[in-house]
Amino acid sequence: MSVSDHICDVISKCAQSLFAFEVRRCQGMNNEALEQIYKAAVIAKLLYASPAWWGFATAADKQRVEAFVRRGVHHGLYRATDPTPTQLAEARDDSLFSNVLTNSNHVLK
């Protein structure tokens, strides 16, 4: 499976959950709870293991992820001021690299 296929598959699965968020909103769940669940479920799923594949994703793949998160912003599930998927993926990649550099027992040292 290519990175593009992976991204399309994950976005498709996450898109199915948007309806559930709207149902919960109509049932009275507050926006703060919806935002937390969106971050925990959707953003986490979109960027799962991103240090392993983000560097191999094409610009179009990254745009797809960004566009999907913008849909979340439009639906009031993610704040426009929250980090973008690119910022989150790069921070995770930097964190992984930093951990490798500072861990004297790491297998790559």
A tleap script that builds the chain and sets N, CA, C and O, in Angstrom:
source leaprc.protein.ff14SB
mol = sequence {
  NMET SER VAL SER ASP HIE ILE CYS ASP VAL
  ILE SER LYS CYS ALA GLN SER LEU PHE ALA
  PHE GLU VAL ARG ARG CYS GLN GLY MET ASN
  ASN GLU ALA LEU GLU GLN ILE TYR LYS ALA
  ALA VAL ILE ALA LYS LEU LEU TYR ALA SER
  PRO ALA TRP TRP GLY PHE ALA THR ALA ALA
  ASP LYS GLN ARG VAL GLU ALA PHE VAL ARG
  ARG GLY VAL HIE HIE GLY LEU TYR ARG ALA
  THR ASP PRO THR PRO THR GLN LEU ALA GLU
  ALA ARG ASP ASP SER LEU PHE SER ASN VAL
  LEU THR ASN SER ASN HIE VAL LEU CLYS
}
set mol.1.N position { 0.841 -1.175 0.000 }
set mol.1.CA position { 0.000 0.000 0.000 }
set mol.1.C position { 0.889 1.241 0.000 }
set mol.1.O position { 1.801 1.365 0.817 }
set mol.2.N position { 0.615 2.144 -0.913 }
set mol.2.CA position { 1.399 3.374 -0.996 }
set mol.2.C position { 0.929 4.364 0.067 }
set mol.2.O position { -0.120 4.180 0.684 }
set mol.3.N position { 1.713 5.402 0.266 }
set mol.3.CA position { 1.347 6.446 1.221 }
set mol.3.C position { 0.050 7.118 0.779 }
set mol.3.O position { -0.807 7.418 1.610 }
set mol.4.N position { -0.097 7.354 -0.509 }
set mol.4.CA position { -1.321 7.975 -1.025 }
set mol.4.C position { -2.540 7.108 -0.732 }
set mol.4.O position { -3.588 7.617 -0.336 }
set mol.5.N position { -2.403 5.808 -0.926 }
set mol.5.CA position { -3.506 4.893 -0.622 }
set mol.5.C position { -3.841 4.919 0.863 }
set mol.5.O position { -5.010 4.916 1.249 }
set mol.6.N position { -2.803 4.944 1.687 }
set mol.6.CA position { -2.998 4.996 3.139 }
set mol.6.C position { -3.758 6.256 3.531 }
set mol.6.O position { -4.707 6.195 4.312 }
set mol.7.N position { -3.349 7.381 2.996 }
set mol.7.CA position { -3.978 8.655 3.334 }
set mol.7.C position { -5.437 8.673 2.881 }
set mol.7.O position { -6.312 9.108 3.630 }
set mol.8.N position { -5.701 8.210 1.677 }
set mol.8.CA position { -7.086 8.162 1.184 }
set mol.8.C position { -7.945 7.263 2.063 }
set mol.8.O position { -9.092 7.593 2.364 }
set mol.9.N position { -7.391 6.129 2.473 }
set mol.9.CA position { -8.125 5.182 3.315 }
set mol.9.C position { -8.443 5.800 4.684 }
set mol.9.O position { -9.569 5.702 5.171 }
set mol.10.N position { -7.456 6.424 5.284 }
set mol.10.CA position { -7.653 7.019 6.609 }
set mol.10.C position { -8.637 8.190 6.537 }
set mol.10.O position { -9.502 8.321 7.403 }
set mol.11.N position { -8.515 9.028 5.532 }
set mol.11.CA position { -9.441 10.153 5.388 }
set mol.11.C position { -10.862 9.646 5.177 }
set mol.11.O position { -11.815 10.211 5.715 }
set mol.12.N position { -11.001 8.597 4.405 }
set mol.12.CA position { -12.324 8.015 4.177 }
set mol.12.C position { -12.945 7.529 5.489 }
set mol.12.O position { -14.124 7.764 5.751 }
set mol.13.N position { -12.150 6.858 6.297 }
set mol.13.CA position { -12.654 6.369 7.583 }
set mol.13.C position { -12.994 7.524 8.520 }
set mol.13.O position { -13.998 7.476 9.230 }
set mol.14.N position { -12.170 8.550 8.521 }
set mol.14.CA position { -12.426 9.707 9.382 }
set mol.14.C position { -13.659 10.481 8.913 }
set mol.14.O position { -14.406 11.018 9.731 }
set mol.15.N position { -13.869 10.538 7.609 }
set mol.15.CA position { -15.022 11.264 7.071 }
set mol.15.C position { -16.325 10.623 7.534 }
set mol.15.O position { -17.320 11.316 7.746 }
set mol.16.N position { -16.320 9.317 7.689 }
set mol.16.CA position { -17.521 8.626 8.153 }
set mol.16.C position { -17.893 9.046 9.570 }
set mol.16.O position { -19.065 9.009 9.941 }
set mol.17.N position { -16.914 9.438 10.350 }
set mol.17.CA position { -17.184 9.820 11.734 }
set mol.17.C position { -17.748 11.238 11.845 }
set mol.17.O position { -18.307 11.587 12.885 }
set mol.18.N position { -17.617 12.060 10.808 }
set mol.18.CA position { -18.142 13.426 10.881 }
set mol.18.C position { -19.644 13.442 11.123 }
set mol.18.O position { -20.155 14.306 11.835 }
set mol.19.N position { -20.350 12.485 10.530 }
set mol.19.CA position { -21.793 12.404 10.740 }
set mol.19.C position { -22.101 12.154 12.213 }
set mol.19.O position { -23.030 12.743 12.767 }
set mol.20.N position { -21.326 11.287 12.837 }
set mol.20.CA position { -21.532 10.983 14.255 }
set mol.20.C position { -21.334 12.234 15.121 }
set mol.20.O position { -22.040 12.423 16.112 }
set mol.21.N position { -20.389 13.070 14.750 }
set mol.21.CA position { -20.173 14.309 15.495 }
set mol.21.C position { -21.391 15.231 15.380 }
set mol.21.O position { -21.804 15.846 16.363 }
set mol.22.N position { -21.951 15.321 14.200 }
set mol.22.CA position { -23.124 16.168 14.014 }
set mol.22.C position { -24.321 15.620 14.789 }
set mol.22.O position { -25.105 16.388 15.347 }
set mol.23.N position { -24.462 14.298 14.824 }
set mol.23.CA position { -25.547 13.691 15.599 }
set mol.23.C position { -25.384 14.028 17.072 }
set mol.23.O position { -26.346 14.407 17.739 }
set mol.24.N position { -24.162 13.888 17.576 }
set mol.24.CA position { -23.908 14.204 18.991 }
set mol.24.C position { -24.169 15.675 19.286 }
set mol.24.O position { -24.685 16.015 20.352 }
set mol.25.N position { -23.821 16.537 18.360 }
set mol.25.CA position { -24.084 17.971 18.561 }
set mol.25.C position { -25.597 18.209 18.648 }
set mol.25.O position { -26.060 18.960 19.506 }
set mol.26.N position { -26.353 17.575 17.769 }
set mol.26.CA position { -27.813 17.725 17.785 }
set mol.26.C position { -28.421 17.147 19.059 }
set mol.26.O position { -29.481 17.586 19.506 }
set mol.27.N position { -27.744 16.165 19.636 }
set mol.27.CA position { -28.237 15.563 20.876 }
set mol.27.C position { -27.829 16.374 22.106 }
set mol.27.O position { -28.184 16.015 23.229 }
set mol.28.N position { -27.092 17.452 21.903 }
set mol.28.CA position { -26.789 18.348 22.995 }
set mol.28.C position { -25.374 18.300 23.540 }
set mol.28.O position { -25.088 18.962 24.538 }
set mol.29.N position { -24.474 17.539 22.920 }
set mol.29.CA position { -23.090 17.513 23.410 }
set mol.29.C position { -22.455 18.880 23.154 }
set mol.29.O position { -22.627 19.465 22.085 }
set mol.30.N position { -21.728 19.374 24.141 }
set mol.30.CA position { -21.153 20.717 23.997 }
set mol.30.C position { -19.933 20.709 23.068 }
set mol.30.O position { -19.317 19.671 22.827 }
set mol.31.N position { -19.610 21.888 22.560 }
set mol.31.CA position { -18.530 22.017 21.571 }
set mol.31.C position { -17.168 21.631 22.127 }
set mol.31.O position { -16.355 21.043 21.414 }
set mol.32.N position { -16.909 21.951 23.385 }
set mol.32.CA position { -15.612 21.615 23.976 }
set mol.32.C position { -15.386 20.102 23.981 }
set mol.32.O position { -14.297 19.628 23.659 }
set mol.33.N position { -16.415 19.359 24.344 }
set mol.33.CA position { -16.308 17.897 24.349 }
set mol.33.C position { -16.119 17.371 22.921 }
set mol.33.O position { -15.312 16.470 22.690 }
set mol.34.N position { -16.856 17.931 21.979 }
set mol.34.CA position { -16.722 17.506 20.582 }
set mol.34.C position { -15.313 17.779 20.059 }
set mol.34.O position { -14.746 16.953 19.344 }
set mol.35.N position { -14.744 18.938 20.414 }
set mol.35.CA position { -13.380 19.262 19.985 }
set mol.35.C position { -12.371 18.281 20.566 }
set mol.35.O position { -11.463 17.837 19.864 }
set mol.36.N position { -12.523 17.945 21.828 }
set mol.36.CA position { -11.595 17.001 22.457 }
set mol.36.C position { -11.686 15.625 21.818 }
set mol.36.O position { -10.667 14.978 21.577 }
set mol.37.N position { -12.903 15.178 21.546 }
set mol.37.CA position { -13.085 13.869 20.914 }
set mol.37.C position { -12.540 13.879 19.495 }
set mol.37.O position { -11.938 12.902 19.053 }
set mol.38.N position { -12.751 14.990 18.774 }
set mol.38.CA position { -12.240 15.110 17.407 }
set mol.38.C position { -10.715 14.993 17.395 }
set mol.38.O position { -10.138 14.302 16.554 }
set mol.39.N position { -10.075 15.682 18.344 }
set mol.39.CA position { -8.612 15.607 18.418 }
set mol.39.C position { -8.150 14.202 18.778 }
set mol.39.O position { -7.194 13.689 18.198 }
set mol.40.N position { -8.826 13.588 19.728 }
set mol.40.CA position { -8.423 12.267 20.200 }
set mol.40.C position { -8.694 11.176 19.172 }
set mol.40.O position { -7.923 10.223 19.062 }
set mol.41.N position { -9.760 11.304 18.436 }
set mol.41.CA position { -10.138 10.251 17.504 }
set mol.41.C position { -9.671 10.527 16.076 }
set mol.41.O position { -9.020 9.686 15.457 }
set mol.42.N position { -10.003 11.695 15.565 }
set mol.42.CA position { -9.751 11.980 14.145 }
set mol.42.C position { -8.316 12.438 13.900 }
set mol.42.O position { -7.625 11.865 13.058 }
set mol.43.N position { -7.863 13.451 14.615 }
set mol.43.CA position { -6.499 13.950 14.389 }
set mol.43.C position { -5.486 12.860 14.705 }
set mol.43.O position { -4.509 12.686 13.977 }
set mol.44.N position { -5.718 12.124 15.788 }
set mol.44.CA position { -4.803 11.038 16.149 }
set mol.44.C position { -4.764 9.969 15.069 }
set mol.44.O position { -3.697 9.444 14.752 }
set mol.45.N position { -5.921 9.644 14.502 }
set mol.45.CA position { -5.962 8.628 13.439 }
set mol.45.C position { -5.291 9.134 12.165 }
set mol.45.O position { -4.574 8.389 11.497 }
set mol.46.N position { -5.524 10.397 11.834 }
set mol.46.CA position { -4.918 10.971 10.621 }
set mol.46.C position { -3.391 10.961 10.686 }
set mol.46.O position { -2.721 10.708 9.685 }
set mol.47.N position { -2.853 11.235 11.861 }
set mol.47.CA position { -1.403 11.408 11.986 }
set mol.47.C position { -0.706 10.242 12.686 }
set mol.47.O position { 0.461 10.350 13.061 }
set mol.48.N position { -1.416 9.131 12.861 }
set mol.48.CA position { -0.822 7.980 13.524 }
set mol.48.C position { 0.457 7.556 12.791 }
set mol.48.O position { 0.442 7.356 11.576 }
set mol.49.N position { 1.535 7.425 13.515 }
set mol.49.CA position { 2.846 7.013 12.989 }
set mol.49.C position { 3.342 7.950 11.886 }
set mol.49.O position { 4.059 7.516 10.984 }
set mol.50.N position { 2.968 9.222 11.952 }
set mol.50.CA position { 3.360 10.168 10.904 }
set mol.50.C position { 4.868 10.293 10.708 }
set mol.50.O position { 5.289 10.546 9.579 }
set mol.51.N position { 5.715 10.132 11.738 }
set mol.51.CA position { 7.152 10.208 11.457 }
set mol.51.C position { 7.622 9.132 10.470 }
set mol.51.O position { 8.646 9.296 9.806 }
set mol.52.N position { 6.878 8.051 10.382 }
set mol.52.CA position { 7.261 6.975 9.472 }
set mol.52.C position { 6.855 7.245 8.026 }
set mol.52.O position { 7.510 6.750 7.109 }
set mol.53.N position { 5.795 8.014 7.800 }
set mol.53.CA position { 5.317 8.166 6.429 }
set mol.53.C position { 5.220 9.613 5.947 }
set mol.53.O position { 5.144 9.836 4.739 }
set mol.54.N position { 5.220 10.604 6.838 }
set mol.54.CA position { 5.008 11.993 6.419 }
set mol.54.C position { 6.046 12.443 5.386 }
set mol.54.O position { 5.706 13.147 4.435 }
set mol.55.N position { 7.285 12.051 5.564 }
set mol.55.CA position { 8.335 12.448 4.634 }
set mol.55.C position { 8.177 11.849 3.243 }
set mol.55.O position { 8.721 12.377 2.274 }
set mol.56.N position { 7.432 10.745 3.140 }
set mol.56.CA position { 7.207 10.095 1.845 }
set mol.56.C position { 5.912 10.558 1.179 }
set mol.56.O position { 5.644 10.210 0.029 }
set mol.57.N position { 5.120 11.334 1.894 }
set mol.57.CA position { 3.854 11.824 1.342 }
set mol.57.C position { 4.127 12.932 0.334 }
set mol.57.O position { 5.021 13.758 0.519 }
set mol.58.N position { 3.349 12.931 -0.720 }
set mol.58.CA position { 3.482 13.989 -1.723 }
set mol.58.C position { 2.804 15.253 -1.210 }
set mol.58.O position { 2.071 15.227 -0.221 }
set mol.59.N position { 3.061 16.351 -1.896 }
set mol.59.CA position { 2.408 17.612 -1.527 }
set mol.59.C position { 0.895 17.473 -1.633 }
set mol.59.O position { 0.163 18.030 -0.814 }
set mol.60.N position { 0.422 16.736 -2.632 }
set mol.60.CA position { -1.022 16.526 -2.800 }
set mol.60.C position { -1.592 15.719 -1.637 }
set mol.60.O position { -2.699 15.995 -1.175 }
set mol.61.N position { -0.840 14.721 -1.159 }
set mol.61.CA position { -1.287 13.936 -0.003 }
set mol.61.C position { -1.422 14.817 1.226 }
set mol.61.O position { -2.415 14.748 1.950 }
set mol.62.N position { -0.421 15.640 1.450 }
set mol.62.CA position { -0.444 16.530 2.608 }
set mol.62.C position { -1.583 17.540 2.491 }
set mol.62.O position { -2.212 17.891 3.489 }
set mol.63.N position { -1.843 18.003 1.279 }
set mol.63.CA position { -2.948 18.933 1.052 }
set mol.63.C position { -4.291 18.273 1.385 }
set mol.63.O position { -5.188 18.917 1.929 }
set mol.64.N position { -4.421 16.973 1.050 }
set mol.64.CA position { -5.648 16.254 1.367 }
set mol.64.C position { -5.890 16.207 2.871 }
set mol.64.O position { -7.008 16.419 3.340 }
set mol.65.N position { -4.832 15.928 3.613 }
set mol.65.CA position { -4.945 15.881 5.074 }
set mol.65.C position { -5.303 17.263 5.608 }
set mol.65.O position { -6.187 17.398 6.453 }
set mol.66.N position { -4.617 18.282 5.115 }
set mol.66.CA position { -4.902 19.656 5.548 }
set mol.66.C position { -6.350 20.044 5.221 }
set mol.66.O position { -7.028 20.665 6.041 }
set mol.67.N position { -6.813 19.683 4.042 }
set mol.67.CA position { -8.182 20.015 3.630 }
set mol.67.C position { -9.205 19.310 4.518 }
set mol.67.O position { -10.235 19.888 4.863 }
set mol.68.N position { -8.923 18.085 4.878 }
set mol.68.CA position { -9.860 17.373 5.744 }
set mol.68.C position { -9.944 18.045 7.112 }
set mol.68.O position { -11.033 18.173 7.672 }
set mol.69.N position { -8.828 18.467 7.642 }
set mol.69.CA position { -8.831 19.141 8.945 }
set mol.69.C position { -9.543 20.492 8.830 }
set mol.69.O position { -10.212 20.918 9.771 }
set mol.70.N position { -9.406 21.159 7.696 }
set mol.70.CA position { -10.143 22.418 7.494 }
set mol.70.C position { -11.660 22.167 7.512 }
set mol.70.O position { -12.430 23.018 7.957 }
set mol.71.N position { -12.080 20.992 7.023 }
set mol.71.CA position { -13.503 20.629 7.134 }
set mol.71.C position { -13.907 20.547 8.597 }
set mol.71.O position { -15.006 20.959 8.969 }
set mol.72.N position { -13.020 20.016 9.424 }
set mol.72.CA position { -13.283 19.961 10.859 }
set mol.72.C position { -13.416 21.356 11.452 }
set mol.72.O position { -14.245 21.590 12.331 }
set mol.73.N position { -12.595 22.279 10.966 }
set mol.73.CA position { -12.684 23.674 11.413 }
set mol.73.C position { -14.036 24.244 10.994 }
set mol.73.O position { -14.715 24.898 11.785 }
set mol.74.N position { -14.416 23.995 9.761 }
set mol.74.CA position { -15.686 24.487 9.234 }
set mol.74.C position { -16.872 23.966 10.060 }
set mol.74.O position { -17.845 24.687 10.279 }
set mol.75.N position { -16.784 22.727 10.507 }
set mol.75.CA position { -17.857 22.113 11.300 }
set mol.75.C position { -17.765 22.467 12.788 }
set mol.75.O position { -18.599 22.033 13.583 }
set mol.76.N position { -16.763 23.247 13.159 }
set mol.76.CA position { -16.621 23.654 14.551 }
set mol.76.C position { -16.050 22.574 15.445 }
set mol.76.O position { -16.262 22.594 16.657 }
set mol.77.N position { -15.323 21.624 14.858 }
set mol.77.CA position { -14.753 20.521 15.623 }
set mol.77.C position { -13.272 20.723 15.927 }
set mol.77.O position { -12.706 20.027 16.770 }
set mol.78.N position { -12.656 21.664 15.247 }
set mol.78.CA position { -11.230 21.948 15.411 }
set mol.78.C position { -11.067 23.450 15.248 }
set mol.78.O position { -11.694 24.053 14.376 }
set mol.79.N position { -10.253 24.041 16.057 }
set mol.79.CA position { -10.084 25.493 16.000 }
set mol.79.C position { -9.048 25.880 14.951 }
set mol.79.O position { -8.038 25.199 14.774 }
set mol.80.N position { -9.310 26.961 14.277 }
set mol.80.CA position { -8.381 27.450 13.256 }
set mol.80.C position { -7.046 27.828 13.869 }
set mol.80.O position { -6.029 27.849 13.176 }
set mol.81.N position { -7.036 28.128 15.168 }
set mol.81.CA position { -5.795 28.505 15.849 }
set mol.81.C position { -4.994 27.289 16.331 }
set mol.81.O position { -3.845 27.431 16.749 }
set mol.82.N position { -5.593 26.105 16.273 }
set mol.82.CA position { -4.869 24.884 16.661 }
set mol.82.C position { -3.822 24.560 15.598 }
set mol.82.O position { -3.938 25.012 14.459 }
set mol.83.N position { -2.802 23.783 15.960 }
set mol.83.CA position { -1.757 23.455 14.981 }
set mol.83.C position { -2.307 22.706 13.766 }
set mol.83.O position { -3.220 21.887 13.873 }
set mol.84.N position { -1.727 23.012 12.624 }
set mol.84.CA position { -2.115 22.313 11.397 }
set mol.84.C position { -1.532 20.899 11.410 }
set mol.84.O position { -0.615 20.623 12.183 }
set mol.85.N position { -2.043 20.007 10.578 }
set mol.85.CA position { -1.459 18.674 10.504 }
set mol.85.C position { 0.035 18.703 10.162 }
set mol.85.O position { 0.807 17.894 10.675 }
set mol.86.N position { 0.433 19.628 9.303 }
set mol.86.CA position { 1.848 19.738 8.961 }
set mol.86.C position { 2.667 20.118 10.191 }
set mol.86.O position { 3.728 19.543 10.436 }
set mol.87.N position { 2.180 21.075 10.956 }
set mol.87.CA position { 2.888 21.468 12.169 }
set mol.87.C position { 2.961 20.316 13.167 }
set mol.87.O position { 4.002 20.094 13.785 }
set mol.88.N position { 1.863 19.586 13.326 }
set mol.88.CA position { 1.852 18.448 14.248 }
set mol.88.C position { 2.805 17.347 13.797 }
set mol.88.O position { 3.552 16.794 14.604 }
set mol.89.N position { 2.774 17.031 12.497 }
set mol.89.CA position { 3.643 15.971 11.977 }
set mol.89.C position { 5.110 16.355 12.109 }
set mol.89.O position { 5.938 15.525 12.483 }
set mol.90.N position { 5.434 17.599 11.806 }
set mol.90.CA position { 6.823 18.041 11.919 }
set mol.90.C position { 7.286 18.055 13.371 }
set mol.90.O position { 8.436 17.722 13.656 }
set mol.91.N position { 6.403 18.436 14.288 }
set mol.91.CA position { 6.761 18.422 15.716 }
set mol.91.C position { 7.012 16.998 16.192 }
set mol.91.O position { 7.942 16.756 16.961 }
set mol.92.N position { 6.197 16.060 15.745 }
set mol.92.CA position { 6.394 14.656 16.121 }
set mol.92.C position { 7.686 14.110 15.528 }
set mol.92.O position { 8.400 13.346 16.178 }
set mol.93.N position { 7.979 14.501 14.307 }
set mol.93.CA position { 9.215 14.067 13.668 }
set mol.93.C position { 10.431 14.634 14.405 }
set mol.93.O position { 11.407 13.923 14.640 }
set mol.94.N position { 10.366 15.907 14.763 }
set mol.94.CA position { 11.457 16.534 15.517 }
set mol.94.C position { 11.631 15.878 16.880 }
set mol.94.O position { 12.754 15.667 17.339 }
set mol.95.N position { 10.520 15.559 17.520 }
set mol.95.CA position { 10.574 14.909 18.829 }
set mol.95.C position { 11.229 13.529 18.728 }
set mol.95.O position { 12.057 13.161 19.561 }
set mol.96.N position { 10.851 12.783 17.707 }
set mol.96.CA position { 11.457 11.458 17.511 }
set mol.96.C position { 12.955 11.594 17.263 }
set mol.96.O position { 13.749 10.859 17.851 }
set mol.97.N position { 13.345 12.524 16.401 }
set mol.97.CA position { 14.761 12.722 16.091 }
set mol.97.C position { 15.538 13.152 17.333 }
set mol.97.O position { 16.647 12.678 17.578 }
set mol.98.N position { 14.948 14.048 18.106 }
set mol.98.CA position { 15.585 14.498 19.337 }
set mol.98.C position { 15.757 13.349 20.325 }
set mol.98.O position { 16.796 13.242 20.976 }
set mol.99.N position { 14.756 12.496 20.438 }
set mol.99.CA position { 14.842 11.348 21.337 }
set mol.99.C position { 15.933 10.373 20.901 }
set mol.99.O position { 16.619 9.791 21.741 }
set mol.100.N position { 16.092 10.199 19.606 }
set mol.100.CA position { 17.147 9.322 19.106 }
set mol.100.C position { 18.513 9.912 19.444 }
set mol.100.O position { 19.419 9.194 19.866 }
set mol.101.N position { 18.654 11.217 19.258 }
set mol.101.CA position { 19.943 11.868 19.520 }
set mol.101.C position { 20.326 11.874 20.996 }
set mol.101.O position { 21.501 11.731 21.335 }
set mol.102.N position { 19.343 12.036 21.868 }
set mol.102.CA position { 19.663 12.173 23.294 }
set mol.102.C position { 19.680 10.860 24.059 }
set mol.102.O position { 20.128 10.829 25.205 }
set mol.103.N position { 19.209 9.786 23.463 }
set mol.103.CA position { 19.164 8.493 24.138 }
set mol.103.C position { 20.444 7.722 23.795 }
set mol.103.O position { 20.601 7.231 22.676 }
set mol.104.N position { 21.346 7.621 24.758 }
set mol.104.CA position { 22.632 6.942 24.499 }
set mol.104.C position { 22.472 5.448 24.278 }
set mol.104.O position { 23.376 4.799 23.753 }
set mol.105.N position { 21.336 4.898 24.671 }
set mol.105.CA position { 21.095 3.464 24.496 }
set mol.105.C position { 20.286 3.137 23.243 }
set mol.105.O position { 19.919 1.983 23.021 }
set mol.106.N position { 20.011 4.138 22.438 }
set mol.106.CA position { 19.200 3.905 21.245 }
set mol.106.C position { 19.951 3.020 20.256 }
set mol.106.O position { 21.173 3.103 20.136 }
set mol.107.N position { 19.228 2.195 19.569 }
set mol.107.CA position { 19.809 1.230 18.641 }
set mol.107.C position { 20.577 1.912 17.483 }
set mol.107.O position { 21.496 1.320 16.915 }
set mol.108.N position { 20.206 3.117 17.150 }
set mol.108.CA position { 20.865 3.806 16.037 }
set mol.108.C position { 22.150 4.513 16.433 }
set mol.108.O position { 22.813 5.100 15.577 }
set mol.109.N position { 22.520 4.474 17.707 }
set mol.109.CA position { 23.759 5.140 18.149 }
set mol.109.C position { 24.892 4.161 18.178 }
set mol.109.O position { 26.016 4.527 18.522 }
savepdb mol mol.pdb
quit
